[in-house]
Amino acid sequence: MVKIDKCPFCGSFEVGSVKSRDGETFAVPTINKTTGKITDYAMLPLMFVCSTCKSVWFNNPNFEGNLTKEFTPASKD
Ligand SMILES: [Zn+2]
């Protein structure tokens, strides 16, 4: 687990990770620029928040330079 204890924006130590619900994770997917549809490529980063300046940021300790097919979007139909 990544330990981030200082806000990169304001320097506050009042920071923490944002927990997703059980069985879920945060995702930053890409969209097809022509169709506007969400692709099945995404980054699944950890999310952090600063309670002083309210900044939110991501960290992805597993990122190796390219997005991978990390999930299949659920149908909205
Ligand atoms: Zn801050």
N, CA, C, O and the ligand as a Tripos MOL2 file, in Angstrom:
@<TRIPOS>MOLECULE
protein
  309   307    78     0     0
PROTEIN
NO_CHARGES

@<TRIPOS>ATOM
      1 N           0.8500   -1.1890    0.0000 N.3       1 MET1
      2 CA          0.0000    0.0000    0.0000 C.3       1 MET1
      3 C           0.8860    1.2400    0.0000 C.2       1 MET1
      4 O           1.8680    1.3290    0.7370 O.2       1 MET1
      5 N           0.5160    2.1780   -0.8350 N.am      2 VAL2
      6 CA          1.2520    3.4310   -0.9120 C.3       2 VAL2
      7 C           0.9190    4.2870    0.2890 C.2       2 VAL2
      8 O          -0.2510    4.4380    0.6430 O.2       2 VAL2
      9 N           1.9430    4.8540    0.9240 N.am      3 LYS3
     10 CA          1.7060    5.7480    2.0510 C.3       3 LYS3
     11 C           2.0200    7.1620    1.6180 C.2       3 LYS3
     12 O           3.1660    7.4980    1.3200 O.2       3 LYS3
     13 N           1.0010    7.9760    1.5870 N.am      4 ILE4
     14 CA          1.1770    9.3750    1.2470 C.3       4 ILE4
     15 C           0.7070   10.1670    2.4510 C.2       4 ILE4
     16 O          -0.4600   10.0880    2.8320 O.2       4 ILE4
     17 N           1.6150   10.9380    3.0580 N.am      5 ASP5
     18 CA          1.2570   11.6150    4.2940 C.3       5 ASP5
     19 C           1.3580   13.1280    4.2190 C.2       5 ASP5
     20 O           1.1940   13.8080    5.2320 O.2       5 ASP5
     21 N           1.6320   13.6800    3.0020 N.am      6 LYS6
     22 CA          1.7460   15.1280    2.8660 C.3       6 LYS6
     23 C           1.0980   15.5670    1.5620 C.2       6 LYS6
     24 O           1.3500   14.9850    0.5070 O.2       6 LYS6
     25 N           0.2670   16.5920    1.6400 N.am      7 CYS7
     26 CA         -0.4080   17.0990    0.4440 C.3       7 CYS7
     27 C           0.6110   17.7190   -0.5130 C.2       7 CYS7
     28 O           1.3860   18.5820   -0.1010 O.2       7 CYS7
     29 N           0.6270   17.2910   -1.8030 N.am      8 PRO8
     30 CA          1.5830   17.8560   -2.7520 C.3       8 PRO8
     31 C           1.2220   19.2710   -3.1820 C.2       8 PRO8
     32 O           2.0070   19.9250   -3.8670 O.2       8 PRO8
     33 N           0.0420   19.7540   -2.7880 N.am      9 PHE9
     34 CA         -0.4060   21.0820   -3.2160 C.3       9 PHE9
     35 C          -0.2060   22.1400   -2.1370 C.2       9 PHE9
     36 O           0.2930   23.2280   -2.4260 O.2       9 PHE9
     37 N          -0.5920   21.8340   -0.8880 N.am     10 CYS10
     38 CA         -0.4890   22.8450    0.1710 C.3      10 CYS10
     39 C           0.4700   22.4580    1.2890 C.2      10 CYS10
     40 O           0.7720   23.2780    2.1560 O.2      10 CYS10
     41 N           0.9520   21.2210    1.2790 N.am     11 GLY11
     42 CA          1.9240   20.7980    2.2910 C.3      11 GLY11
     43 C           1.3030   20.3150    3.5890 C.2      11 GLY11
     44 O           2.0270   19.9520    4.5160 O.2      11 GLY11
     45 N          -0.0090   20.3020    3.6780 N.am     12 SER12
     46 CA         -0.6880   19.8380    4.8870 C.3      12 SER12
     47 C          -0.4250   18.3520    5.1180 C.2      12 SER12
     48 O          -0.2240   17.5860    4.1750 O.2      12 SER12
     49 N          -0.4320   17.9720    6.3630 N.am     13 PHE13
     50 CA         -0.3030   16.5540    6.7070 C.3      13 PHE13
     51 C          -1.6710   15.9260    6.9700 C.2      13 PHE13
     52 O          -1.7550   14.7660    7.3750 O.2      13 PHE13
     53 N          -2.7410   16.6900    6.7410 N.am     14 GLU14
     54 CA         -4.1030   16.1890    6.9470 C.3      14 GLU14
     55 C          -4.5960   15.5330    5.6590 C.2      14 GLU14
     56 O          -5.5290   16.0220    5.0220 O.2      14 GLU14
     57 N          -3.9660   14.4310    5.2840 N.am     15 VAL15
     58 CA         -4.3220   13.7360    4.0490 C.3      15 VAL15
     59 C          -4.6670   12.2850    4.3500 C.2      15 VAL15
     60 O          -4.2760   11.7300    5.3770 O.2      15 VAL15
     61 N          -5.3950   11.6990    3.4450 N.am     16 GLY16
     62 CA         -5.7410   10.2920    3.6120 C.3      16 GLY16
     63 C          -6.2190    9.7000    2.3090 C.2      16 GLY16
     64 O          -6.5400   10.4220    1.3650 O.2      16 GLY16
     65 N          -6.2660    8.3890    2.2620 N.am     17 SER17
     66 CA         -6.7690    7.7190    1.0700 C.3      17 SER17
     67 C          -8.2910    7.6960    1.1190 C.2      17 SER17
     68 O          -8.8990    7.6420    2.1880 O.2      17 SER17
     69 N          -8.8850    7.7400   -0.0600 N.am     18 VAL18
     70 CA        -10.3380    7.6490   -0.1840 C.3      18 VAL18
     71 C         -10.6750    6.1910   -0.4180 C.2      18 VAL18
     72 O         -10.1820    5.5740   -1.3630 O.2      18 VAL18
     73 N         -11.4980    5.6530    0.4270 N.am     19 LYS19
     74 CA        -11.8490    4.2330    0.3350 C.3      19 LYS19
     75 C         -13.0160    4.0390   -0.6360 C.2      19 LYS19
     76 O         -14.0070    4.7680   -0.6020 O.2      19 LYS19
     77 N         -12.8670    3.0410   -1.4950 N.am     20 SER20
     78 CA        -14.0100    2.6500   -2.3220 C.3      20 SER20
     79 C         -14.8300    1.6390   -1.5330 C.2      20 SER20
     80 O         -14.3640    1.1070   -0.5260 O.2      20 SER20
     81 N         -16.0330    1.3770   -1.9840 N.am     21 ARG21
     82 CA        -16.8540    0.3930   -1.3030 C.3      21 ARG21
     83 C         -16.2840   -1.0050   -1.5230 C.2      21 ARG21
     84 O         -15.5260   -1.2310   -2.4660 O.2      21 ARG21
     85 N         -16.6450   -1.9260   -0.6620 N.am     22 ASP22
     86 CA        -16.1580   -3.3050   -0.7890 C.3      22 ASP22
     87 C         -16.4480   -3.8470   -2.1830 C.2      22 ASP22
     88 O         -17.5580   -3.7040   -2.6960 O.2      22 ASP22
     89 N         -15.4520   -4.4630   -2.7840 N.am     23 GLY23
     90 CA        -15.6220   -5.0630   -4.0990 C.3      23 GLY23
     91 C         -15.5520   -4.0760   -5.2420 C.2      23 GLY23
     92 O         -15.7760   -4.4520   -6.3920 O.2      23 GLY23
     93 N         -15.2450   -2.8150   -4.9530 N.am     24 GLU24
     94 CA        -15.1850   -1.7980   -5.9980 C.3      24 GLU24
     95 C         -13.8250   -1.1050   -5.9630 C.2      24 GLU24
     96 O         -13.0800   -1.2230   -4.9900 O.2      24 GLU24
     97 N         -13.5170   -0.3890   -7.0270 N.am     25 THR25
     98 CA        -12.2880    0.3870   -7.0820 C.3      25 THR25
     99 C         -12.5530    1.6300   -7.9130 C.2      25 THR25
    100 O         -13.5170    1.6720   -8.6770 O.2      25 THR25
    101 N         -11.7190    2.6280   -7.7730 N.am     26 PHE26
    102 CA        -11.8340    3.8120   -8.6130 C.3      26 PHE26
    103 C         -11.2370    3.4980   -9.9730 C.2      26 PHE26
    104 O         -10.2860    2.7220  -10.0720 O.2      26 PHE26
    105 N         -11.7900    4.0960  -11.0260 N.am     27 ALA27
    106 CA        -11.2940    3.8710  -12.3730 C.3      27 ALA27
    107 C         -11.2880    5.1850  -13.1370 C.2      27 ALA27
    108 O         -12.2050    5.9980  -13.0130 O.2      27 ALA27
    109 N         -10.2460    5.3800  -13.9240 N.am     28 VAL28
    110 CA        -10.1830    6.5060  -14.8540 C.3      28 VAL28
    111 C         -10.1560    5.8950  -16.2400 C.2      28 VAL28
    112 O          -9.0860    5.5700  -16.7550 O.2      28 VAL28
    113 N         -11.3220    5.7350  -16.8520 N.am     29 PRO29
    114 CA        -11.3660    5.0860  -18.1650 C.3      29 PRO29
    115 C         -11.0770    6.0790  -19.2820 C.2      29 PRO29
    116 O         -11.1150    7.2920  -19.0750 O.2      29 PRO29
    117 N         -10.7890    5.5570  -20.4570 N.am     30 THR30
    118 CA        -10.6960    6.4000  -21.6360 C.3      30 THR30
    119 C         -12.0120    6.2920  -22.4000 C.2      30 THR30
    120 O         -12.7870    5.3550  -22.2050 O.2      30 THR30
    121 N         -12.2460    7.2710  -23.2730 N.am     31 ILE31
    122 CA        -13.4070    7.2070  -24.1490 C.3      31 ILE31
    123 C         -12.9350    7.2620  -25.5930 C.2      31 ILE31
    124 O         -11.8750    7.8100  -25.8920 O.2      31 ILE31
    125 N         -13.7190    6.6980  -26.4660 N.am     32 ASN32
    126 CA        -13.4550    6.7890  -27.8980 C.3      32 ASN32
    127 C         -13.8590    8.1920  -28.3350 C.2      32 ASN32
    128 O         -15.0130    8.5770  -28.1480 O.2      32 ASN32
    129 N         -12.9430    8.9680  -28.9110 N.am     33 LYS33
    130 CA        -13.2190   10.3640  -29.2470 C.3      33 LYS33
    131 C         -14.2500   10.5110  -30.3600 C.2      33 LYS33
    132 O         -14.8890   11.5570  -30.4720 O.2      33 LYS33
    133 N         -14.4200    9.4910  -31.1730 N.am     34 THR34
    134 CA        -15.4040    9.5460  -32.2530 C.3      34 THR34
    135 C         -16.7970    9.2070  -31.7520 C.2      34 THR34
    136 O         -17.7620    9.9190  -32.0310 O.2      34 THR34
    137 N         -16.8930    8.1150  -31.0120 N.am     35 THR35
    138 CA        -18.2110    7.6440  -30.5700 C.3      35 THR35
    139 C         -18.6200    8.2010  -29.2100 C.2      35 THR35
    140 O         -19.8070    8.2360  -28.8870 O.2      35 THR35
    141 N         -17.6480    8.6360  -28.4120 N.am     36 GLY36
    142 CA        -17.9380    9.1020  -27.0640 C.3      36 GLY36
    143 C         -18.1960    7.9780  -26.0810 C.2      36 GLY36
    144 O         -18.5420    8.2270  -24.9270 O.2      36 GLY36
    145 N         -18.0300    6.7480  -26.5270 N.am     37 LYS37
    146 CA        -18.2950    5.6120  -25.6440 C.3      37 LYS37
    147 C         -17.0630    5.2740  -24.8070 C.2      37 LYS37
    148 O         -15.9250    5.4180  -25.2520 O.2      37 LYS37
    149 N         -17.3240    4.8220  -23.5860 N.am     38 ILE38
    150 CA        -16.2530    4.4110  -22.6890 C.3      38 ILE38
    151 C         -15.6350    3.1300  -23.2250 C.2      38 ILE38
    152 O         -16.3350    2.1740  -23.5570 O.2      38 ILE38
    153 N         -14.3070    3.1310  -23.3030 N.am     39 THR39
    154 CA        -13.5980    1.9370  -23.7560 C.3      39 THR39
    155 C         -13.4140    0.9900  -22.5740 C.2      39 THR39
    156 O         -13.8350    1.2940  -21.4580 O.2      39 THR39
    157 N         -12.7900   -0.1460  -22.8190 N.am     40 ASP40
    158 CA        -12.4990   -1.0480  -21.7050 C.3      40 ASP40
    159 C         -11.0460   -0.9140  -21.2580 C.2      40 ASP40
    160 O         -10.4710   -1.8390  -20.6830 O.2      40 ASP40
    161 N         -10.4630    0.2540  -21.5340 N.am     41 TYR41
    162 CA         -9.1240    0.5510  -21.0530 C.3      41 TYR41
    163 C          -9.2170    1.6280  -19.9870 C.2      41 TYR41
    164 O          -9.8990    2.6380  -20.1620 O.2      41 TYR41
    165 N          -8.5270    1.4000  -18.8900 N.am     42 ALA42
    166 CA         -8.6120    2.3560  -17.7970 C.3      42 ALA42
    167 C          -7.4060    2.2280  -16.8890 C.2      42 ALA42
    168 O          -6.6800    1.2340  -16.9090 O.2      42 ALA42
    169 N          -7.2220    3.2540  -16.1020 N.am     43 MET43
    170 CA         -6.2620    3.1880  -15.0100 C.3      43 MET43
    171 C          -7.0760    3.0030  -13.7420 C.2      43 MET43
    172 O          -8.1230    3.6270  -13.5670 O.2      43 MET43
    173 N          -6.5900    2.1460  -12.8640 N.am     44 LEU44
    174 CA         -7.2770    1.8940  -11.6040 C.3      44 LEU44
    175 C          -6.3890    2.4080  -10.4730 C.2      44 LEU44
    176 O          -5.6940    1.6290   -9.8190 O.2      44 LEU44
    177 N          -6.4140    3.7180  -10.2460 N.am     45 PRO45
    178 CA         -5.4780    4.3010   -9.2960 C.3      45 PRO45
    179 C          -6.0330    4.3270   -7.8710 C.2      45 PRO45
    180 O          -7.2210    4.1080   -7.6350 O.2      45 PRO45
    181 N          -5.1470    4.5980   -6.9570 N.am     46 LEU46
    182 CA         -5.5410    4.8970   -5.5830 C.3      46 LEU46
    183 C          -5.8910    6.3790   -5.5490 C.2      46 LEU46
    184 O          -5.2890    7.1730   -6.2720 O.2      46 LEU46
    185 N          -6.8600    6.7620   -4.7160 N.am     47 MET47
    186 CA         -7.2750    8.1600   -4.6280 C.3      47 MET47
    187 C          -6.9650    8.7150   -3.2450 C.2      47 MET47
    188 O          -7.1780    8.0500   -2.2300 O.2      47 MET47
    189 N          -6.4600    9.9380   -3.2210 N.am     48 PHE48
    190 CA         -6.1180   10.5970   -1.9600 C.3      48 PHE48
    191 C          -6.7890   11.9590   -1.9050 C.2      48 PHE48
    192 O          -7.0900   12.5580   -2.9380 O.2      48 PHE48
    193 N          -7.0210   12.4440   -0.6850 N.am     49 VAL49
    194 CA         -7.6570   13.7440   -0.5160 C.3      49 VAL49
    195 C          -6.9960   14.4790    0.6410 C.2      49 VAL49
    196 O          -6.5460   13.8670    1.6100 O.2      49 VAL49
    197 N          -6.9460   15.8010    0.5220 N.am     50 CYS50
    198 CA         -6.4090   16.6700    1.5750 C.3      50 CYS50
    199 C          -7.5830   17.3690    2.2450 C.2      50 CYS50
    200 O          -8.3860   18.0240    1.5800 O.2      50 CYS50
    201 N          -7.6800   17.2290    3.5520 N.am     51 SER51
    202 CA         -8.8060   17.8550    4.2400 C.3      51 SER51
    203 C          -8.5790   19.3460    4.4690 C.2      51 SER51
    204 O          -9.5060   20.0490    4.8710 O.2      51 SER51
    205 N          -7.3740   19.8420    4.2240 N.am     52 THR52
    206 CA         -7.0940   21.2720    4.3890 C.3      52 THR52
    207 C          -7.4800   22.0600    3.1340 C.2      52 THR52
    208 O          -8.2740   22.9960    3.2150 O.2      52 THR52
    209 N          -6.9220   21.6860    1.9670 N.am     53 CYS53
    210 CA         -7.1910   22.4420    0.7350 C.3      53 CYS53
    211 C          -8.2020   21.7530   -0.1700 C.2      53 CYS53
    212 O          -8.5710   22.2870   -1.2160 O.2      53 CYS53
    213 N          -8.6520   20.5580    0.2340 N.am     54 LYS54
    214 CA         -9.6650   19.7850   -0.4990 C.3      54 LYS54
    215 C          -9.1810   19.2750   -1.8530 C.2      54 LYS54
    216 O         -10.0020   18.8670   -2.6730 O.2      54 LYS54
    217 N          -7.8940   19.2850   -2.1090 N.am     55 SER55
    218 CA         -7.3760   18.7070   -3.3530 C.3      55 SER55
    219 C          -7.5500   17.1950   -3.3330 C.2      55 SER55
    220 O          -7.4810   16.5590   -2.2810 O.2      55 SER55
    221 N          -7.7760   16.6380   -4.5050 N.am     56 VAL56
    222 CA         -7.8940   15.1980   -4.6820 C.3      56 VAL56
    223 C          -6.8940   14.8020   -5.7650 C.2      56 VAL56
    224 O          -6.7830   15.4640   -6.7970 O.2      56 VAL56
    225 N          -6.1760   13.7220   -5.5170 N.am     57 TRP57
    226 CA         -5.2180   13.2730   -6.5220 C.3      57 TRP57
    227 C          -5.1140   11.7530   -6.5230 C.2      57 TRP57
    228 O          -5.5800   11.0670   -5.6130 O.2      57 TRP57
    229 N          -4.4790   11.2570   -7.5890 N.am     58 PHE58
    230 CA         -4.3450    9.8170   -7.7650 C.3      58 PHE58
    231 C          -2.8850    9.3940   -7.6690 C.2      58 PHE58
    232 O          -1.9710   10.1930   -7.8710 O.2      58 PHE58
    233 N          -2.6960    8.1350   -7.3600 N.am     59 ASN59
    234 CA         -1.3850    7.5130   -7.4020 C.3      59 ASN59
    235 C          -1.6010    6.0970   -7.8970 C.2      59 ASN59
    236 O          -2.5030    5.3950   -7.4390 O.2      59 ASN59
    237 N          -0.7550    5.6800   -8.8490 N.am     60 ASN60
    238 CA         -0.8960    4.3190   -9.3600 C.3      60 ASN60
    239 C           0.4480    3.6140   -9.2880 C.2      60 ASN60
    240 O           1.2590    3.7270  -10.2070 O.2      60 ASN60
    241 N           0.6910    2.8850   -8.1990 N.am     61 PRO61
    242 CA          1.9880    2.2350   -8.0280 C.3      61 PRO61
    243 C           2.2550    1.1460   -9.0550 C.2      61 PRO61
    244 O           3.4010    0.7240   -9.2060 O.2      61 PRO61
    245 N           1.2360    0.6780   -9.7650 N.am     62 ASN62
    246 CA          1.4110   -0.4010  -10.7440 C.3      62 ASN62
    247 C           1.5400    0.1090  -12.1780 C.2      62 ASN62
    248 O           1.6880   -0.6920  -13.1000 O.2      62 ASN62
    249 N           1.4860    1.4240  -12.3820 N.am     63 PHE63
    250 CA          1.5150    1.9670  -13.7360 C.3      63 PHE63
    251 C           2.8870    1.7840  -14.3680 C.2      63 PHE63
    252 O           3.9070    2.1280  -13.7700 O.2      63 PHE63
    253 N           2.9050    1.2340  -15.5960 N.am     64 GLU64
    254 CA          4.1730    0.9660  -16.2660 C.3      64 GLU64
    255 C           4.2750    1.6700  -17.6110 C.2      64 GLU64
    256 O           5.0970    1.2810  -18.4400 O.2      64 GLU64
    257 N           3.4710    2.6860  -17.8490 N.am     65 GLY65
    258 CA          3.6410    3.4880  -19.0500 C.3      65 GLY65
    259 C           2.5290    3.3750  -20.0680 C.2      65 GLY65
    260 O           2.3810    4.2610  -20.9100 O.2      65 GLY65
    261 N           1.7460    2.3200  -20.0200 N.am     66 ASN66
    262 CA          0.6410    2.1670  -20.9600 C.3      66 ASN66
    263 C          -0.6010    1.7100  -20.2120 C.2      66 ASN66
    264 O          -0.5220    0.9520  -19.2450 O.2      66 ASN66
    265 N          -1.7460    2.1850  -20.6800 N.am     67 LEU67
    266 CA         -2.9820    1.6880  -20.1080 C.3      67 LEU67
    267 C          -3.1540    0.2420  -20.5310 C.2      67 LEU67
    268 O          -2.7740   -0.1440  -21.6370 O.2      67 LEU67
    269 N          -3.7150   -0.5330  -19.6660 N.am     68 THR68
    270 CA         -3.9930   -1.9310  -19.9930 C.3      68 THR68
    271 C          -5.4920   -2.1540  -19.9200 C.2      68 THR68
    272 O          -6.2400   -1.3550  -19.3560 O.2      68 THR68
    273 N          -5.9000   -3.2590  -20.5040 N.am     69 LYS69
    274 CA         -7.3210   -3.5910  -20.4800 C.3      69 LYS69
    275 C          -7.6420   -4.0900  -19.0760 C.2      69 LYS69
    276 O          -7.5210   -5.2780  -18.7810 O.2      69 LYS69
    277 N          -8.0520   -3.1650  -18.2210 N.am     70 GLU70
    278 CA         -8.2010   -3.4930  -16.8120 C.3      70 GLU70
    279 C          -9.6350   -3.7900  -16.4140 C.2      70 GLU70
    280 O          -9.8730   -4.3140  -15.3250 O.2      70 GLU70
    281 N         -10.5860   -3.4710  -17.2610 N.am     71 PHE71
    282 CA        -11.9610   -3.7710  -16.8980 C.3      71 PHE71
    283 C         -12.8250   -3.7560  -18.1380 C.2      71 PHE71
    284 O         -12.4430   -3.2060  -19.1710 O.2      71 PHE71
    285 N         -13.9650   -4.3490  -18.0310 N.am     72 THR72
    286 CA        -14.9660   -4.3020  -19.0850 C.3      72 THR72
    287 C         -16.1500   -3.5120  -18.5520 C.2      72 THR72
    288 O         -16.7810   -3.9210  -17.5770 O.2      72 THR72
    289 N         -16.4570   -2.3800  -19.1850 N.am     73 PRO73
    290 CA        -17.5580   -1.5760  -18.6680 C.3      73 PRO73
    291 C         -18.8660   -2.3570  -18.6890 C.2      73 PRO73
    292 O         -19.1430   -3.1050  -19.6270 O.2      73 PRO73
    293 N         -19.6490   -2.1760  -17.6630 N.am     74 ALA74
    294 CA        -20.9630   -2.8100  -17.6150 C.3      74 ALA74
    295 C         -21.8840   -2.1220  -18.6020 C.2      74 ALA74
    296 O         -21.7810   -0.9140  -18.8150 O.2      74 ALA74
    297 N         -22.7670   -2.8680  -19.1920 N.am     75 SER75
    298 CA        -23.7240   -2.2940  -20.1250 C.3      75 SER75
    299 C         -24.6860   -1.3790  -19.3830 C.2      75 SER75
    300 O         -25.1250   -1.6980  -18.2780 O.2      75 SER75
    301 N         -25.0110   -0.2570  -19.9810 N.am     76 LYS76
    302 CA        -25.9730    0.6520  -19.3510 C.3      76 LYS76
    303 C         -27.3700    0.4220  -19.8910 C.2      76 LYS76
    304 O         -28.3040    1.1370  -19.5280 O.2      76 LYS76
    305 N         -27.5220   -0.5830  -20.7640 N.am     77 ASP77
    306 CA        -28.8360   -0.8570  -21.3500 C.3      77 ASP77
    307 C         -29.7240   -1.5990  -20.3800 C.2      77 ASP77
    308 O         -30.8690   -1.9130  -20.7060 O.2      77 ASP77
    309 ZN         -3.7210   20.3020    0.6440 Zn       78 ZN78
@<TRIPOS>BOND
     1     1     2 1
     2     2     3 1
     3     3     4 2
     4     3     5 am
     5     5     6 1
     6     6     7 1
     7     7     8 2
     8     7     9 am
     9     9    10 1
    10    10    11 1
    11    11    12 2
    12    11    13 am
    13    13    14 1
    14    14    15 1
    15    15    16 2
    16    15    17 am
    17    17    18 1
    18    18    19 1
    19    19    20 2
    20    19    21 am
    21    21    22 1
    22    22    23 1
    23    23    24 2
    24    23    25 am
    25    25    26 1
    26    26    27 1
    27    27    28 2
    28    27    29 am
    29    29    30 1
    30    30    31 1
    31    31    32 2
    32    31    33 am
    33    33    34 1
    34    34    35 1
    35    35    36 2
    36    35    37 am
    37    37    38 1
    38    38    39 1
    39    39    40 2
    40    39    41 am
    41    41    42 1
    42    42    43 1
    43    43    44 2
    44    43    45 am
    45    45    46 1
    46    46    47 1
    47    47    48 2
    48    47    49 am
    49    49    50 1
    50    50    51 1
    51    51    52 2
    52    51    53 am
    53    53    54 1
    54    54    55 1
    55    55    56 2
    56    55    57 am
    57    57    58 1
    58    58    59 1
    59    59    60 2
    60    59    61 am
    61    61    62 1
    62    62    63 1
    63    63    64 2
    64    63    65 am
    65    65    66 1
    66    66    67 1
    67    67    68 2
    68    67    69 am
    69    69    70 1
    70    70    71 1
    71    71    72 2
    72    71    73 am
    73    73    74 1
    74    74    75 1
    75    75    76 2
    76    75    77 am
    77    77    78 1
    78    78    79 1
    79    79    80 2
    80    79    81 am
    81    81    82 1
    82    82    83 1
    83    83    84 2
    84    83    85 am
    85    85    86 1
    86    86    87 1
    87    87    88 2
    88    87    89 am
    89    89    90 1
    90    90    91 1
    91    91    92 2
    92    91    93 am
    93    93    94 1
    94    94    95 1
    95    95    96 2
    96    95    97 am
    97    97    98 1
    98    98    99 1
    99    99   100 2
   100    99   101 am
   101   101   102 1
   102   102   103 1
   103   103   104 2
   104   103   105 am
   105   105   106 1
   106   106   107 1
   107   107   108 2
   108   107   109 am
   109   109   110 1
   110   110   111 1
   111   111   112 2
   112   111   113 am
   113   113   114 1
   114   114   115 1
   115   115   116 2
   116   115   117 am
   117   117   118 1
   118   118   119 1
   119   119   120 2
   120   119   121 am
   121   121   122 1
   122   122   123 1
   123   123   124 2
   124   123   125 am
   125   125   126 1
   126   126   127 1
   127   127   128 2
   128   127   129 am
   129   129   130 1
   130   130   131 1
   131   131   132 2
   132   131   133 am
   133   133   134 1
   134   134   135 1
   135   135   136 2
   136   135   137 am
   137   137   138 1
   138   138   139 1
   139   139   140 2
   140   139   141 am
   141   141   142 1
   142   142   143 1
   143   143   144 2
   144   143   145 am
   145   145   146 1
   146   146   147 1
   147   147   148 2
   148   147   149 am
   149   149   150 1
   150   150   151 1
   151   151   152 2
   152   151   153 am
   153   153   154 1
   154   154   155 1
   155   155   156 2
   156   155   157 am
   157   157   158 1
   158   158   159 1
   159   159   160 2
   160   159   161 am
   161   161   162 1
   162   162   163 1
   163   163   164 2
   164   163   165 am
   165   165   166 1
   166   166   167 1
   167   167   168 2
   168   167   169 am
   169   169   170 1
   170   170   171 1
   171   171   172 2
   172   171   173 am
   173   173   174 1
   174   174   175 1
   175   175   176 2
   176   175   177 am
   177   177   178 1
   178   178   179 1
   179   179   180 2
   180   179   181 am
   181   181   182 1
   182   182   183 1
   183   183   184 2
   184   183   185 am
   185   185   186 1
   186   186   187 1
   187   187   188 2
   188   187   189 am
   189   189   190 1
   190   190   191 1
   191   191   192 2
   192   191   193 am
   193   193   194 1
   194   194   195 1
   195   195   196 2
   196   195   197 am
   197   197   198 1
   198   198   199 1
   199   199   200 2
   200   199   201 am
   201   201   202 1
   202   202   203 1
   203   203   204 2
   204   203   205 am
   205   205   206 1
   206   206   207 1
   207   207   208 2
   208   207   209 am
   209   209   210 1
   210   210   211 1
   211   211   212 2
   212   211   213 am
   213   213   214 1
   214   214   215 1
   215   215   216 2
   216   215   217 am
   217   217   218 1
   218   218   219 1
   219   219   220 2
   220   219   221 am
   221   221   222 1
   222   222   223 1
   223   223   224 2
   224   223   225 am
   225   225   226 1
   226   226   227 1
   227   227   228 2
   228   227   229 am
   229   229   230 1
   230   230   231 1
   231   231   232 2
   232   231   233 am
   233   233   234 1
   234   234   235 1
   235   235   236 2
   236   235   237 am
   237   237   238 1
   238   238   239 1
   239   239   240 2
   240   239   241 am
   241   241   242 1
   242   242   243 1
   243   243   244 2
   244   243   245 am
   245   245   246 1
   246   246   247 1
   247   247   248 2
   248   247   249 am
   249   249   250 1
   250   250   251 1
   251   251   252 2
   252   251   253 am
   253   253   254 1
   254   254   255 1
   255   255   256 2
   256   255   257 am
   257   257   258 1
   258   258   259 1
   259   259   260 2
   260   259   261 am
   261   261   262 1
   262   262   263 1
   263   263   264 2
   264   263   265 am
   265   265   266 1
   266   266   267 1
   267   267   268 2
   268   267   269 am
   269   269   270 1
   270   270   271 1
   271   271   272 2
   272   271   273 am
   273   273   274 1
   274   274   275 1
   275   275   276 2
   276   275   277 am
   277   277   278 1
   278   278   279 1
   279   279   280 2
   280   279   281 am
   281   281   282 1
   282   282   283 1
   283   283   284 2
   284   283   285 am
   285   285   286 1
   286   286   287 1
   287   287   288 2
   288   287   289 am
   289   289   290 1
   290   290   291 1
   291   291   292 2
   292   291   293 am
   293   293   294 1
   294   294   295 1
   295   295   296 2
   296   295   297 am
   297   297   298 1
   298   298   299 1
   299   299   300 2
   300   299   301 am
   301   301   302 1
   302   302   303 1
   303   303   304 2
   304   303   305 am
   305   305   306 1
   306   306   307 1
   307   307   308 2
@<TRIPOS>SUBSTRUCTURE
     1 MET1         2 RESIDUE 1 A MET
     2 VAL2         6 RESIDUE 1 A VAL
     3 LYS3        10 RESIDUE 1 A LYS
     4 ILE4        14 RESIDUE 1 A ILE
     5 ASP5        18 RESIDUE 1 A ASP
     6 LYS6        22 RESIDUE 1 A LYS
     7 CYS7        26 RESIDUE 1 A CYS
     8 PRO8        30 RESIDUE 1 A PRO
     9 PHE9        34 RESIDUE 1 A PHE
    10 CYS10       38 RESIDUE 1 A CYS
    11 GLY11       42 RESIDUE 1 A GLY
    12 SER12       46 RESIDUE 1 A SER
    13 PHE13       50 RESIDUE 1 A PHE
    14 GLU14       54 RESIDUE 1 A GLU
    15 VAL15       58 RESIDUE 1 A VAL
    16 GLY16       62 RESIDUE 1 A GLY
    17 SER17       66 RESIDUE 1 A SER
    18 VAL18       70 RESIDUE 1 A VAL
    19 LYS19       74 RESIDUE 1 A LYS
    20 SER20       78 RESIDUE 1 A SER
    21 ARG21       82 RESIDUE 1 A ARG
    22 ASP22       86 RESIDUE 1 A ASP
    23 GLY23       90 RESIDUE 1 A GLY
    24 GLU24       94 RESIDUE 1 A GLU
    25 THR25       98 RESIDUE 1 A THR
    26 PHE26      102 RESIDUE 1 A PHE
    27 ALA27      106 RESIDUE 1 A ALA
    28 VAL28      110 RESIDUE 1 A VAL
    29 PRO29      114 RESIDUE 1 A PRO
    30 THR30      118 RESIDUE 1 A THR
    31 ILE31      122 RESIDUE 1 A ILE
    32 ASN32      126 RESIDUE 1 A ASN
    33 LYS33      130 RESIDUE 1 A LYS
    34 THR34      134 RESIDUE 1 A THR
    35 THR35      138 RESIDUE 1 A THR
    36 GLY36      142 RESIDUE 1 A GLY
    37 LYS37      146 RESIDUE 1 A LYS
    38 ILE38      150 RESIDUE 1 A ILE
    39 THR39      154 RESIDUE 1 A THR
    40 ASP40      158 RESIDUE 1 A ASP
    41 TYR41      162 RESIDUE 1 A TYR
    42 ALA42      166 RESIDUE 1 A ALA
    43 MET43      170 RESIDUE 1 A MET
    44 LEU44      174 RESIDUE 1 A LEU
    45 PRO45      178 RESIDUE 1 A PRO
    46 LEU46      182 RESIDUE 1 A LEU
    47 MET47      186 RESIDUE 1 A MET
    48 PHE48      190 RESIDUE 1 A PHE
    49 VAL49      194 RESIDUE 1 A VAL
    50 CYS50      198 RESIDUE 1 A CYS
    51 SER51      202 RESIDUE 1 A SER
    52 THR52      206 RESIDUE 1 A THR
    53 CYS53      210 RESIDUE 1 A CYS
    54 LYS54      214 RESIDUE 1 A LYS
    55 SER55      218 RESIDUE 1 A SER
    56 VAL56      222 RESIDUE 1 A VAL
    57 TRP57      226 RESIDUE 1 A TRP
    58 PHE58      230 RESIDUE 1 A PHE
    59 ASN59      234 RESIDUE 1 A ASN
    60 ASN60      238 RESIDUE 1 A ASN
    61 PRO61      242 RESIDUE 1 A PRO
    62 ASN62      246 RESIDUE 1 A ASN
    63 PHE63      250 RESIDUE 1 A PHE
    64 GLU64      254 RESIDUE 1 A GLU
    65 GLY65      258 RESIDUE 1 A GLY
    66 ASN66      262 RESIDUE 1 A ASN
    67 LEU67      266 RESIDUE 1 A LEU
    68 THR68      270 RESIDUE 1 A THR
    69 LYS69      274 RESIDUE 1 A LYS
    70 GLU70      278 RESIDUE 1 A GLU
    71 PHE71      282 RESIDUE 1 A PHE
    72 THR72      286 RESIDUE 1 A THR
    73 PRO73      290 RESIDUE 1 A PRO
    74 ALA74      294 RESIDUE 1 A ALA
    75 SER75      298 RESIDUE 1 A SER
    76 LYS76      302 RESIDUE 1 A LYS
    77 ASP77      306 RESIDUE 1 A ASP
    78 ZN78       309 GROUP 0 **** ****
